[in-house]
Amino acid sequence: MRTAEDWWAIWCGVFILMVSFAAVWMTLPETLQQQVDSGEEIKLTSPLLSWLEKPAKWTENPTSTFVIPGKEGLASKNLLPGILVAGAAIGLLFAVAMQIRGGSGVRFLKAYPFVFLLALLAFVMASQSVVKAYNLEYALWALLVGMLISNTIGTPKWLKPAAMTEFYIKTGLVLYGIEVLMSRLLALSLPGVFVAWVVTPIVLITTYIFGQKILKIESRSLNMVISADMSVCGVSAAIATAGACKAKKEELSLAIGISLSFTVIMMVVLPAIIKAVGMDPILGGAWIGGTIDATGAVAAAGAMLGPQAEEVAMTIKMIQNILIGVTSFGVAVYWVTYVERDPQGRRPGVIEIWHRFPKFVLGFVLASVVFSTLYEVLPAGPEIVKAVTNGSTKVLRDWLFCLAFVSIGLMTNFRELTPYLKGGKPLLLYACGQAFNLTLTLLMAWLMFRVIFRDSIDQLLAP
Amino acid sequence: MTATDSNAHGRRHLAAAIVMIAATWLIGLPWLAERPAVRSYLQWLEERKIDPSARYYTDLEAMDPILDKLDRRGRK
């Protein structure tokens, strides 16, 4: 436990969560209970909010990514100090963790500023308006920036101590846990659960079996990561599942590349088809929410059909987002009990399962359970959890994931990706799985939203 | 190819890639953002507070009113 990366991802994640929660808790107004009792609108912010930042959207001048212009009487805000503090906080925490784990904190600290600068460059590239508008998110640019170095001049040896892909991802996932709030599950009552939590696992399992039995994809982990990112929620699901099934970094890169490419196409084509055939907007929204991978792309595509479709699409996607906790836990259990079992078919014992189990998944699930409970039981629980998330953890998990993708790029050679593309199997897997997803989701959405629960859904969505 | 040749070759490739990226992000994309169709799409997203690159529902500003509505309903 003293040196294991998984445990240290949990310790680092829990430390960040505790500091973030304490910052909000200690600054709660004394009149909070009265505000809750009187039904007054409660607005809470974390004191860490202005200390942790990432680049903002820009259109023409990249330097404007470091400034939020003033509006409605508010002064403009310089983001650079917050960006540097976020980078320094992660760097120091990880350097201490490295030192205690028996590595060299000093060597990490020498390399880390350069990896952080590359992550910053990736964020600036991803923050350009046109790039953002087509869902070309930072993971893609972080991979590109890293791969540019590794495939031209080669990644220098001194930079490698800070290219800690798995440690960044695992810690980021523990932070992600607090955004997986179980109470959101029933947001659209039963129809939402059927579209997001019944169809999705069926599509995931069927696509995985199709990949193994029909396409005979050699790498089970690649098959699983593509099946999960296609059926659950794109990049987030790919990251969570890749950790749970111990996928190789190239497999994660490939799955994300395929998912982002298809998402760009689907976010334009799907609303156009729905409009062309005159489909009911609620049904169209549910179809979009259940099938387009990326959350932001779902919002954009749903909004093209009108406000009701947008609301249904985004809520379905949110319910599906929550599935990543269960998915990563289920995949981790399946991996250690079935995929990694003894070749002679002997069932592994409990201790063996415990040894193999990716422990950071427990941190991810635990964070979700604890914050889902706090959300429900604390007075102003939703506002407190939102202040913790928006004030610090969300920015830090984005930095951690961006650092992870830069690290993957730094350690990846283009040639390592080519065997995976052999025969176009990953693409075929995604295309067939998505075709099945589109069919089953449309059928289920029609049954649930327009046949069985039509009246209650119309009532629920009334303004 | 010697190691020195290979290094020079790598540096040339990196320089070319940097020039391409700089040209795309500093000239190409800002130019594209000014085209009428793209500009109106960007404006449309801005008005609705939609960020298509959002990774999770908590990253979407447009989700806030929906979540508020759900929370209010949950409290009733």
Chai-1 contact restraints between the chains, C-beta under 6 A:
chainA,res_idxA,chainB,res_idxB,connection_type,confidence,min_distance_angstrom,max_distance_angstrom,comment,restraint_id
A,T59,B,A33,contact,1.0,0.0,6.0,A-B,restraint_1
A,E60,B,P30,contact,1.0,0.0,6.0,A-B,restraint_2
A,Q128,B,L29,contact,1.0,0.0,6.0,A-B,restraint_3
A,S129,B,A33,contact,1.0,0.0,6.0,A-B,restraint_4
A,S129,B,L42,contact,1.0,0.0,6.0,A-B,restraint_5
A,V130,B,L29,contact,1.0,0.0,6.0,A-B,restraint_6
A,V130,B,L32,contact,1.0,0.0,6.0,A-B,restraint_7
A,V130,B,A33,contact,1.0,0.0,6.0,A-B,restraint_8
A,K132,B,S53,contact,1.0,0.0,6.0,A-B,restraint_9
A,A133,B,L42,contact,1.0,0.0,6.0,A-B,restraint_10
A,A133,B,L45,contact,1.0,0.0,6.0,A-B,restraint_11
A,A133,B,P52,contact,1.0,0.0,6.0,A-B,restraint_12
A,N135,B,P52,contact,1.0,0.0,6.0,A-B,restraint_13
A,N135,B,S53,contact,1.0,0.0,6.0,A-B,restraint_14
A,E137,B,S53,contact,1.0,0.0,6.0,A-B,restraint_15
A,L148,B,A17,contact,1.0,0.0,6.0,A-B,restraint_16
A,T152,B,G10,contact,1.0,0.0,6.0,A-B,restraint_17
A,T152,B,H13,contact,1.0,0.0,6.0,A-B,restraint_18
A,T152,B,L14,contact,1.0,0.0,6.0,A-B,restraint_19
A,I153,B,G10,contact,1.0,0.0,6.0,A-B,restraint_20
A,I153,B,R11,contact,1.0,0.0,6.0,A-B,restraint_21
A,I153,B,L14,contact,1.0,0.0,6.0,A-B,restraint_22
A,E179,B,Y56,contact,1.0,0.0,6.0,A-B,restraint_23
A,E179,B,T58,contact,1.0,0.0,6.0,A-B,restraint_24
A,A187,B,L70,contact,1.0,0.0,6.0,A-B,restraint_25
A,V235,B,R55,contact,1.0,0.0,6.0,A-B,restraint_26
A,S236,B,R55,contact,1.0,0.0,6.0,A-B,restraint_27
A,S236,B,Y56,contact,1.0,0.0,6.0,A-B,restraint_28
A,T295,B,A54,contact,1.0,0.0,6.0,A-B,restraint_29
A,T295,B,Y56,contact,1.0,0.0,6.0,A-B,restraint_30
A,T295,B,Y57,contact,1.0,0.0,6.0,A-B,restraint_31
A,G296,B,D51,contact,1.0,0.0,6.0,A-B,restraint_32
A,G296,B,P52,contact,1.0,0.0,6.0,A-B,restraint_33
A,G296,B,S53,contact,1.0,0.0,6.0,A-B,restraint_34
A,G296,B,A54,contact,1.0,0.0,6.0,A-B,restraint_35
A,A297,B,P52,contact,1.0,0.0,6.0,A-B,restraint_36
A,A299,B,I50,contact,1.0,0.0,6.0,A-B,restraint_37
A,A299,B,L60,contact,1.0,0.0,6.0,A-B,restraint_38
A,A299,B,A62,contact,1.0,0.0,6.0,A-B,restraint_39
A,A300,B,I50,contact,1.0,0.0,6.0,A-B,restraint_40
A,A300,B,P52,contact,1.0,0.0,6.0,A-B,restraint_41
A,A303,B,R48,contact,1.0,0.0,6.0,A-B,restraint_42
A,A303,B,I50,contact,1.0,0.0,6.0,A-B,restraint_43
A,E311,B,I66,contact,1.0,0.0,6.0,A-B,restraint_44
A,M314,B,M63,contact,1.0,0.0,6.0,A-B,restraint_45
A,M318,B,Y57,contact,1.0,0.0,6.0,A-B,restraint_46
A,N321,B,Y56,contact,1.0,0.0,6.0,A-B,restraint_47
A,N321,B,Y57,contact,1.0,0.0,6.0,A-B,restraint_48
A,P382,B,D71,contact,1.0,0.0,6.0,A-B,restraint_49
A,T389,B,T58,contact,1.0,0.0,6.0,A-B,restraint_50
